[in-house]
Amino acid sequence: MRSQTTLIIFLFSTLLLITSSCKKGGSSSDISGSSSKIWKVAKLTDADGDKEKLDKEEKSDQMQFYADGTFTANSADSHSRGTWKHDQGSNTLTLQFENANVTQNYEVVELSDDKMRLKAGDNSEMVMETLD
């Protein structure tokens, strides 16, 4: 259950935070690549900025973003899918989960080809890195 909760928090707090102190100009292709790209959680911080320890299962959680605007999220005990949209002008990432009335919006703090730092509405943050 914790892994699923962490995945949801991760997804809800993840993808859109390009601020003035961080790299700006990241594009949707940085998120999905030319066809798809797989991301894993590298670091989580809570709303107070305290680092949250990732357990072994959480370290294996993955999100795959496709260039067609869809995504999948996989953890040890759950699988989710939906659509995503990156608004470069407002530095936001929106995730709409399939078969659920759940939409999550994130501020993109940093975005490059291999690193994404997202901030949720509660100020928690998630740093994601691409798989090699």
Buried (B, 14 or more C-beta within 10 A) or exposed (E): EEBBEBBBBBBBBBBBBBBEEBBEEBEBEBBBBEEBBBBBBBEBBBEEEEEBEBEEBBEBBBBBBBBEBBBBBBBEEBEBBBBBBBEBEEBBBBBBBEEEEBEBBBBBBBBBEEBBBBBBEEEBBBBBBBEE
